[in-house]
Amino acid sequence: MNGTSVNGFGNGHKVTPPTDHEDPGIIDKNSTNGIPPAEAHDNPKHMEDITIPLNDVPAFTPTKKLRVVTIGAGYAGMTLAQKLQNKYAEEMEGLIDHTIFESKDCVGGTWVENAFPFSPNPNWSRFYSTGPEILEYMQKTVKEWSLDRNVKFRNTVKGAYWQEKRSQWKLIIEHEGTEREEYADVLISARGFLSKPKWPSISGLQDFQGKRVHSAMWDHSFDYTHKRIGIIGNGSSAIQILPQMAKLEGAQVTSFQHGPTWIFSRMTPAKLVGSEDPSFNPPFRDEDRQRFQDPQELKKYRKTIQGGINSAFKMFIKGSEENRDMTDFAIKQMSTKLKHDPYLCEKLIPKWELGCRRVTPGEGYLEAFTQPNVSLTNSTITRITPEGIQTEDGKLHELDVIVCATGFDVSQVPSFPVIGRDNVSLADKWRNEPESYMSVACPQMPNYFIFTGPNATVGHGSLLESMSWSAEWMVNWFRKIATEDIASIAPKQDVVDEFVRYGDQVHKTLTWTGGCRSWYKSNRVDGRVTATFAGSAILYHQMVKQIRPEDFEIRYRSKNRFRFMGNGFTRYELEEGNDLSYYVTN
């Protein structure tokens, strides 16, 4: 008889067949209920380790309540709070203890810095809402939903250190000058990528004797009228600021920029609501707002906008018919706004691919350059003097105000130490080329989730919807970690390597790898795209709709990963009145 198959035991078990005088039904005294002892296996030490006592509770019963800590109470942090406190409140109440640390004294994120709705708002004043209106609505909605219930304001995270033995993050928190330690089972970065203003690295900037201001920290108390104003940069902030400065009484404005950017809009917003208003940013009419009070009408309007944005992704394919058509349209529109001035058209209409940098509508920006009080220079800034800005062509531009519209530090490197498994620093890991797992996680950073990490959907589609999808992905992991006795998860390095390398191939087909200098490429002309997702927003949604455990290194709290099976019953079947034939559907 083959000793490897007696009593149904498979290969690898050293089972001795019974002799003639032995009864096969008699259980060996060294086993229990017919289970062979550890020494009956090829690896007895391993078998002994994974043989654990029965966990006498229903299956999927959490062994502990997860403490989840989120850094930041901006839109991302509040979106996650809405999921935990409202959408999945009943389920998550027994699984999660959620805390949000916010360094400021209010919610708002980048809208506080630059002074989001969680449910549809039928009362917006215009097609493009202003920053103050968005902030007001966001803060109002937060209060209505009590989303700030778990926020600790004026609490700044100064450091995060993974503790392997505890399977937790040790956090250093500073509040009113005092530091303390706290621990988290899961740490979430909701700091965003527009949270740290970036001043230009120009010699002499501190020596300027006039007014110096950054676009992200605007001084509203200063009188900008009758001033000589220099604006450094031509990104989205500068494009909004310059026309407003040009309107000021007695202002003389000079734009300092490396080169042009695409500024156009093919959308006539009023047509979306059946109006003939031709303006760039029309106000909603009373009849529009009245119609939007009907949730179905508001949903229809929102779907029209979202669907239009998503269908436009083909525009980002290099050499595509859509890109060529849009380029021709943009050139004509920009030329018209510049009054077909040959000098301005040469300086302000790009030669590189449309979509290489962020496309901006830019109301009034191009038109401002046709006014006598606005000038432009592409000459490189060599230094800043007490009197103004010196450029490479030898000219000194005397100024009263320098506006640094130079954006944010988008390197993704955190402003505080994040030290993961094996003492790996996230700052070191991302110092040259930040790489992530689908923008939401990073190898060697266990139980660390990220909103809008490297290669997020920041170049196409609705970023707010994308954050909601990311939050759903995180909730799915909370559920699995809590109910399956998991200690830690981290994406495998080889998985991330493959994801990034394949994404690079996709990016080669897209305009984001074109011949411009862009923050999508870490402010380089050449180099890999580190900011935007390698594909459409629809693809991103499909990829994060469900978690892919096979992409992760999963470590368990028990030596046996199936401890979550409990006593063999589910809680559902033990509750009186539940349908125990629910699976019979036809």
MARDRENDREN-942944 format. One line per field, with one value per residue (C-alpha): residue number from 1; x, y, z. Coordinates in nm, 2 decimals. Example, Ala and Ser with C-alpha at 12.3 -4.5 7.8 and 13.67 -1.06 7.14 Angstrom:
<sekols>
resi	c(1|2)
x	c(1.23|1.37)
y	c(-0.45|-0.11)
z	c(0.78|0.71)
</sekols>
This chain:
<sekols>
resi	c(1|2|3|4|5|6|7|8|9|10|11|12|13|14|15|16|17|18|19|20|21|22|23|24|25|26|27|28|29|30|31|32|33|34|35|36|37|38|39|40|41|42|43|44|45|46|47|48|49|50|51|52|53|54|55|56|57|58|59|60|61|62|63|64|65|66|67|68|69|70|71|72|73|74|75|76|77|78|79|80|81|82|83|84|85|86|87|88|89|90|91|92|93|94|95|96|97|98|99|100|101|102|103|104|105|106|107|108|109|110|111|112|113|114|115|116|117|118|119|120|121|122|123|124|125|126|127|128|129|130|131|132|133|134|135|136|137|138|139|140|141|142|143|144|145|146|147|148|149|150|151|152|153|154|155|156|157|158|159|160|161|162|163|164|165|166|167|168|169|170|171|172|173|174|175|176|177|178|179|180|181|182|183|184|185|186|187|188|189|190|191|192|193|194|195|196|197|198|199|200|201|202|203|204|205|206|207|208|209|210|211|212|213|214|215|216|217|218|219|220|221|222|223|224|225|226|227|228|229|230|231|232|233|234|235|236|237|238|239|240|241|242|243|244|245|246|247|248|249|250|251|252|253|254|255|256|257|258|259|260|261|262|263|264|265|266|267|268|269|270|271|272|273|274|275|276|277|278|279|280|281|282|283|284|285|286|287|288|289|290|291|292|293|294|295|296|297|298|299|300|301|302|303|304|305|306|307|308|309|310|311|312|313|314|315|316|317|318|319|320|321|322|323|324|325|326|327|328|329|330|331|332|333|334|335|336|337|338|339|340|341|342|343|344|345|346|347|348|349|350|351|352|353|354|355|356|357|358|359|360|361|362|363|364|365|366|367|368|369|370|371|372|373|374|375|376|377|378|379|380|381|382|383|384|385|386|387|388|389|390|391|392|393|394|395|396|397|398|399|400|401|402|403|404|405|406|407|408|409|410|411|412|413|414|415|416|417|418|419|420|421|422|423|424|425|426|427|428|429|430|431|432|433|434|435|436|437|438|439|440|441|442|443|444|445|446|447|448|449|450|451|452|453|454|455|456|457|458|459|460|461|462|463|464|465|466|467|468|469|470|471|472|473|474|475|476|477|478|479|480|481|482|483|484|485|486|487|488|489|490|491|492|493|494|495|496|497|498|499|500|501|502|503|504|505|506|507|508|509|510|511|512|513|514|515|516|517|518|519|520|521|522|523|524|525|526|527|528|529|530|531|532|533|534|535|536|537|538|539|540|541|542|543|544|545|546|547|548|549|550|551|552|553|554|555|556|557|558|559|560|561|562|563|564|565|566|567|568|569|570|571|572|573|574|575|576|577|578|579|580|581|582|583|584|585|586)
x	c(0.00|0.12|0.18|0.12|-0.25|-0.38|-0.68|-0.69|-0.37|-0.19|0.17|0.43|0.26|0.45|0.15|0.21|-0.06|-0.23|-0.11|-0.34|-0.42|-0.49|-0.83|-0.80|-1.08|-0.87|-0.71|-0.35|-0.30|-0.05|-0.31|-0.64|-0.95|-0.74|-0.52|-0.16|0.09|0.35|0.63|0.43|0.52|0.83|0.86|0.74|0.86|0.65|0.35|0.38|0.40|0.09|-0.11|-0.29|-0.59|-0.94|-1.05|-1.40|-1.59|-1.78|-1.57|-1.44|-1.47|-1.21|-0.94|-0.90|-1.05|-0.81|-0.69|-0.68|-0.50|-0.54|-0.30|-0.49|-0.85|-0.87|-1.10|-0.94|-0.95|-1.31|-1.40|-1.27|-1.45|-1.77|-1.72|-1.65|-1.90|-2.19|-2.18|-2.04|-2.11|-2.28|-2.01|-1.71|-1.82|-1.72|-1.40|-1.24|-1.14|-1.06|-0.86|-0.76|-0.47|-0.49|-0.22|-0.45|-0.74|-1.01|-1.09|-1.03|-0.69|-0.56|-0.86|-0.75|-0.40|-0.52|-0.78|-1.56|-1.85|-1.94|-2.30|-2.42|-2.48|-2.76|-2.68|-2.34|-2.34|-2.13|-2.00|-1.65|-1.69|-1.44|-1.21|-1.39|-1.73|-1.58|-1.43|-1.75|-1.95|-1.70|-1.69|-2.07|-2.11|-1.85|-2.06|-2.39|-2.25|-2.03|-1.73|-1.50|-1.61|-1.28|-1.05|-0.79|-0.70|-0.36|-0.21|0.09|0.25|0.63|0.73|0.60|0.80|0.69|0.72|0.75|0.69|0.37|0.26|0.19|0.31|0.46|0.36|0.52|0.25|0.31|0.04|0.09|0.46|0.44|0.52|0.37|0.36|0.06|0.02|-0.18|-0.26|-0.31|-0.16|-0.31|-0.15|-0.42|-0.18|-0.23|0.04|-0.05|0.03|0.38|0.44|0.76|0.96|1.18|1.55|1.67|1.97|1.88|1.52|1.55|1.72|1.43|1.31|0.96|0.66|0.73|0.43|0.36|0.05|-0.04|0.00|-0.17|-0.16|-0.51|-0.43|-0.17|-0.27|-0.15|-0.28|-0.03|0.25|0.50|0.43|0.64|0.48|0.72|0.57|0.29|0.11|-0.25|-0.20|-0.02|-0.28|-0.55|-0.35|-0.22|-0.55|-0.67|-0.35|-0.37|-0.72|-0.59|-0.57|-0.22|-0.07|0.22|0.25|0.55|0.53|0.85|0.81|1.04|0.80|0.43|0.15|-0.18|-0.46|-0.80|-1.15|-1.37|-1.66|-1.94|-2.07|-2.40|-2.51|-2.50|-2.80|-2.97|-2.86|-2.71|-2.48|-2.14|-1.93|-1.65|-1.79|-2.16|-2.37|-2.63|-2.98|-3.26|-3.43|-3.11|-3.08|-3.45|-3.41|-3.11|-3.32|-3.45|-3.18|-3.24|-3.19|-2.87|-2.74|-2.81|-2.62|-2.32|-2.31|-2.30|-2.00|-1.82|-1.90|-1.76|-1.44|-1.38|-1.45|-1.18|-0.90|-0.84|-0.71|-0.40|-0.29|0.01|-0.07|-0.43|-0.70|-0.85|-0.53|-0.47|-0.82|-0.79|-0.45|-0.59|-0.88|-0.65|-0.42|-0.71|-0.87|-0.54|-0.45|-0.79|-0.75|-0.40|-0.55|-0.33|-0.03|0.28|0.51|0.26|0.15|0.52|0.58|0.26|0.14|0.34|0.52|0.50|0.22|-0.12|-0.18|0.19|0.12|-0.21|-0.45|-0.61|-0.91|-0.74|-1.02|-0.87|-0.51|-0.42|-0.62|-0.43|-0.11|-0.27|-0.31|-0.04|0.02|0.12|0.45|0.63|0.98|1.11|1.47|1.59|1.60|1.97|1.92|1.69|1.82|1.69|1.53|1.38|1.46|1.77|1.73|1.99|1.95|2.10|1.78|1.69|1.32|1.25|0.95|0.75|0.60|0.72|0.46|0.60|0.34|0.58|0.34|0.41|0.67|0.53|0.82|0.59|0.87|0.70|0.80|0.85|1.03|0.83|1.04|0.90|1.00|1.38|1.43|1.37|1.30|1.03|1.22|1.52|1.31|1.14|1.43|1.50|1.20|0.88|0.71|0.40|0.14|-0.14|-0.08|-0.22|0.06|0.44|0.66|0.83|0.57|0.33|-0.03|0.05|-0.21|-0.18|-0.43|-0.29|0.05|0.29|0.11|-0.23|-0.52|-0.42|-0.40|-0.74|-1.09|-1.23|-0.98|-1.25|-1.41|-1.07|-1.02|-1.35|-1.25|-0.92|-1.11|-1.33|-1.01|-0.88|-1.21|-1.20|-0.85|-0.98|-1.25|-1.00|-0.73|-0.98|-1.18|-0.90|-0.66|-0.40|-0.11|0.03|0.01|0.26|0.28|0.55|0.85|0.85|0.48|0.54|0.84|0.63|0.34|0.57|0.76|0.45|0.30|0.61|0.53|0.18|0.31|0.52|0.19|0.06|0.12|0.24|0.58|0.60|0.86|0.76|0.88|0.61|0.55|0.41|0.78|0.91|0.97|1.19|1.17|1.28|1.24|0.96|0.62|0.59|0.26|-0.01|-0.17|-0.07|-0.42|-0.77|-0.97|-1.21|-0.91|-0.80|-1.15|-1.16|-0.81|-0.89|-1.25|-1.14|-0.83|-0.57|-0.43|-0.19|0.00|0.08|0.30|0.05|0.16|-0.08|-0.12|-0.14|0.10|-0.20|-0.36|-0.69|-0.75|-1.02|-1.24|-1.32|-1.54|-1.67|-1.98|-2.05|-2.23|-2.50|-2.62|-2.62|-2.86|-3.23|-3.44|-3.18|-3.23|-3.00|-3.08|-3.00|-2.78|-3.08|-3.17|-3.35)
y	c(0.00|0.35|0.52|0.87|0.82|0.64|0.81|1.06|1.25|1.38|1.37|1.49|1.33|1.04|0.82|0.46|0.22|0.00|-0.35|-0.65|-0.64|-0.26|-0.11|0.19|0.36|0.39|0.73|0.75|0.89|1.15|1.30|1.48|1.38|1.21|1.51|1.38|1.53|1.79|1.53|1.34|1.61|1.68|2.02|1.96|2.29|2.48|2.26|2.32|2.70|2.71|2.49|2.74|2.72|2.77|3.13|3.07|3.36|3.39|3.42|3.76|3.90|4.17|4.10|4.48|4.81|4.97|5.31|5.50|5.84|6.08|6.38|6.67|6.80|6.92|6.77|6.43|6.40|6.51|6.27|5.98|6.11|6.11|5.74|5.63|5.84|5.83|5.60|5.30|5.43|5.12|4.88|5.10|5.19|4.85|4.84|5.18|5.45|5.75|6.06|6.35|6.57|6.92|7.18|7.47|7.58|7.50|7.25|7.35|7.23|7.42|7.64|7.79|7.83|7.99|8.23|7.08|6.97|6.62|6.63|6.80|7.17|7.33|7.68|7.77|8.13|8.07|7.79|7.84|7.90|8.12|7.99|8.17|8.03|7.68|7.71|7.85|7.56|7.30|7.43|7.46|7.10|6.97|7.12|6.99|6.63|6.67|6.56|6.75|6.54|6.35|6.64|6.77|7.12|7.29|6.94|6.90|6.57|6.61|6.25|5.90|5.59|5.23|5.00|4.64|4.46|4.65|4.67|5.04|5.38|5.59|5.95|6.26|6.53|6.89|7.10|7.45|7.40|7.06|6.73|6.39|6.04|5.86|5.53|5.44|5.10|5.27|5.61|5.81|6.11|6.35|6.64|6.68|6.80|7.17|7.22|7.36|7.68|7.69|8.01|8.05|7.98|8.32|8.50|8.82|8.74|8.83|9.16|9.31|9.62|9.63|9.41|9.03|8.80|8.43|8.35|8.08|8.33|8.64|8.95|9.10|9.40|9.54|9.82|9.70|10.01|10.25|10.00|9.85|9.48|9.19|8.84|8.54|8.24|8.16|7.86|7.85|8.09|8.35|8.32|8.41|8.68|8.88|9.01|9.11|9.31|9.47|9.61|9.80|10.17|10.30|9.95|9.85|9.48|9.28|8.91|8.70|8.36|8.09|8.04|8.02|7.78|7.68|7.90|7.84|7.71|7.52|7.51|7.76|7.70|7.87|7.62|7.35|7.50|7.62|7.98|8.20|8.39|8.40|8.49|8.28|8.23|8.31|8.33|8.07|8.21|8.19|7.93|7.73|7.71|7.64|7.35|7.22|7.18|6.86|6.60|6.43|6.75|6.83|6.48|6.51|6.84|6.69|6.38|6.60|6.79|6.47|6.28|6.56|6.58|6.21|6.19|6.45|6.22|6.13|6.48|6.38|6.12|6.24|6.29|6.20|6.36|6.50|6.66|6.81|6.95|7.10|7.25|7.42|7.56|7.68|7.86|8.04|8.14|8.25|8.45|8.63|8.72|8.86|9.06|8.87|9.08|8.90|8.97|8.85|8.55|8.44|8.48|8.35|8.06|7.74|7.53|7.21|6.96|7.09|6.91|6.88|7.12|7.18|7.35|7.66|7.86|8.19|8.45|8.78|8.66|8.69|9.00|9.17|9.16|9.38|9.66|9.93|9.87|9.50|9.38|9.05|8.92|8.57|8.67|8.45|8.61|8.63|8.79|9.01|9.34|9.57|9.77|9.49|9.20|9.17|8.97|8.80|9.06|9.31|9.50|9.59|9.60|9.84|9.72|9.79|9.44|9.10|8.83|8.48|8.27|7.97|7.71|7.44|7.18|6.89|6.65|6.44|6.43|6.49|6.78|6.55|6.22|5.91|5.61|5.27|4.91|4.83|5.20|5.31|5.69|5.79|6.11|5.91|5.67|5.95|6.19|6.14|5.97|5.93|5.60|5.46|5.18|5.35|5.67|5.53|5.32|5.27|4.96|4.94|5.17|4.93|5.04|5.37|5.51|5.82|6.06|6.20|6.04|6.00|5.94|6.04|6.15|6.52|6.58|6.45|6.40|6.51|6.51|6.52|6.20|6.04|6.11|5.95|5.64|5.63|5.66|5.36|5.16|5.25|5.15|4.81|4.75|4.87|4.60|4.33|4.42|4.44|4.12|3.89|3.94|4.12|4.31|4.49|4.53|4.69|4.68|4.45|4.63|4.42|4.50|4.87|4.84|4.67|4.92|5.22|5.07|4.98|5.32|5.48|5.30|5.44|5.79|5.78|5.79|6.09|6.46|6.48|6.35|6.63|6.89|7.14|7.21|7.08|7.00|6.68|6.59|6.75|7.08|6.92|6.92|6.56|6.28|6.05|6.18|6.15|6.34|6.21|5.87|5.67|5.65|5.79|5.86|5.58|5.34|5.46|5.40|5.05|4.97|5.09|4.97|4.66|4.58|4.34|4.16|3.96|4.28|4.31|4.16|4.07|3.99|3.85|3.89|3.51|3.25|3.10|3.33|3.15|3.23|3.47|3.16|3.16|2.88|2.79|3.00|3.34|3.59|3.62|3.26|3.28|3.57|3.47|3.55|3.58|3.42|3.12|3.03|3.38|3.23|3.07|3.33|3.14)
z	c(0.00|-0.08|0.25|0.10|0.04|0.34|0.52|0.23|0.32|0.02|-0.09|0.16|0.47|0.63|0.72|0.81|0.70|0.96|1.02|1.00|1.37|1.38|1.33|1.08|1.28|1.59|1.62|1.72|2.07|1.93|1.69|1.75|1.56|1.30|1.24|1.20|1.45|1.34|1.33|1.06|0.81|0.61|0.79|1.14|1.28|1.02|1.09|1.46|1.40|1.19|1.42|1.64|1.88|1.76|1.73|1.89|1.73|1.40|1.09|0.99|1.34|1.38|1.63|1.69|1.58|1.33|1.41|1.09|1.08|0.80|0.75|0.61|0.62|0.26|0.00|0.00|0.38|0.39|0.11|0.31|0.62|0.42|0.32|0.68|0.86|0.62|0.32|0.51|0.86|1.00|0.88|0.95|1.30|1.42|1.22|1.22|1.47|1.24|1.33|1.10|1.19|1.03|1.08|1.01|1.22|0.96|0.68|0.32|0.21|-0.10|-0.10|0.23|0.10|-0.22|-0.08|-0.27|-0.26|-0.13|-0.24|-0.56|-0.51|-0.72|-0.61|-0.77|-0.89|-1.21|-1.44|-1.30|-0.93|-0.74|-0.48|-0.19|-0.31|-0.33|0.02|0.17|0.02|0.13|0.49|0.50|0.37|0.63|0.91|0.77|0.76|1.07|0.87|1.10|1.40|1.41|1.30|1.54|1.43|1.47|1.50|1.27|1.19|1.23|1.16|1.08|1.17|1.09|1.39|1.26|1.59|1.65|1.28|1.34|1.25|1.53|1.47|1.62|1.65|1.74|1.89|2.03|2.07|2.24|2.08|2.16|2.02|1.87|1.69|1.38|1.22|0.89|0.79|0.50|0.33|0.22|0.21|-0.17|-0.41|-0.40|-0.03|-0.03|-0.22|-0.42|-0.44|-0.74|-0.70|-0.82|-0.68|-0.49|-0.43|-0.07|-0.15|-0.34|-0.16|-0.30|-0.23|-0.28|-0.28|-0.38|-0.56|-0.30|-0.01|-0.15|0.05|0.01|0.24|0.00|-0.24|-0.59|-0.78|-0.94|-0.91|-1.15|-1.12|-1.24|-1.26|-1.28|-1.44|-1.68|-1.52|-1.42|-1.13|-1.34|-1.61|-1.36|-1.18|-1.48|-1.63|-1.28|-1.22|-1.56|-1.48|-1.17|-1.19|-1.28|-1.29|-1.53|-1.56|-1.70|-1.76|-1.72|-1.87|-2.03|-2.31|-2.41|-2.31|-2.47|-2.36|-2.52|-2.45|-2.70|-2.46|-2.45|-2.10|-2.14|-2.41|-2.16|-1.99|-2.31|-2.29|-2.56|-2.33|-2.51|-2.21|-2.09|-1.73|-1.74|-1.43|-1.38|-1.44|-1.18|-1.41|-1.42|-1.04|-1.01|-1.25|-1.06|-0.75|-0.92|-0.84|-1.17|-1.37|-1.17|-1.23|-1.60|-1.61|-1.42|-1.64|-1.95|-1.82|-1.70|-2.01|-2.23|-2.03|-2.04|-2.42|-2.47|-2.36|-2.72|-2.76|-2.56|-2.81|-3.01|-3.38|-3.34|-3.55|-3.23|-3.13|-3.48|-3.49|-3.14|-3.22|-3.53|-3.33|-3.05|-3.29|-3.45|-3.12|-2.96|-3.27|-3.26|-2.90|-2.97|-3.26|-3.50|-3.37|-3.53|-3.23|-2.97|-3.17|-3.21|-2.84|-2.69|-2.92|-2.85|-3.11|-2.90|-2.87|-2.74|-2.41|-2.32|-2.04|-1.86|-2.10|-1.94|-2.05|-1.92|-1.94|-2.04|-2.03|-2.39|-2.44|-2.16|-2.37|-2.63|-2.37|-2.34|-1.97|-2.02|-2.16|-2.20|-2.19|-2.26|-2.16|-1.88|-1.53|-1.42|-1.08|-0.87|-0.74|-0.48|-0.76|-0.97|-1.21|-1.42|-1.74|-1.96|-2.24|-2.00|-1.91|-1.55|-1.51|-1.22|-1.01|-0.71|-0.68|-0.77|-0.79|-0.78|-0.96|-0.95|-0.81|-0.56|-0.48|-0.67|-0.60|-0.38|-0.12|0.22|0.43|0.73|0.78|0.66|0.75|0.64|0.66|0.70|0.78|0.43|0.39|0.16|0.08|-0.03|-0.23|-0.42|-0.43|-0.80|-0.95|-0.74|-0.82|-0.67|-0.70|-0.90|-0.71|-0.38|-0.22|-0.22|-0.16|0.18|0.33|0.50|0.56|0.40|0.16|-0.05|-0.22|-0.55|-0.52|-0.82|-1.15|-1.03|-1.25|-1.24|-1.61|-1.73|-1.59|-1.26|-0.99|-0.73|-0.87|-0.88|-0.51|-0.44|-0.63|-0.44|-0.11|-0.21|-0.28|0.07|0.23|0.06|0.21|0.56|0.53|0.43|0.69|0.97|0.90|0.79|1.08|0.86|1.02|0.72|0.35|0.11|-0.27|-0.40|-0.55|-0.87|-0.92|-0.90|-1.13|-1.39|-1.34|-1.39|-1.68|-1.87|-1.79|-1.94|-2.27|-2.26|-2.19|-2.50|-2.70|-2.51|-2.54|-2.18|-2.30|-2.56|-2.61|-2.33|-1.98|-1.75|-1.38|-1.51|-1.58|-1.26|-1.45|-1.71|-2.09|-2.11|-1.86|-1.75|-1.66|-1.28|-1.22|-1.45|-1.48|-1.79|-1.93|-1.91|-1.60|-1.70|-1.70|-1.36|-1.22|-1.35|-1.21|-0.85|-0.85|-0.68|-0.48|-0.62|-0.32|-0.55|-0.60|-0.23|0.04|0.31|0.66|0.92|1.29|1.34|1.21|1.03|0.78|0.80|1.17|1.05|0.97|1.35|1.47|1.12|1.13|0.99|1.20|0.94|0.97|1.35|1.35|1.37|1.07|0.80|0.47|0.46|0.10|-0.03|-0.31|-0.48|-0.73|-1.01)
</sekols>
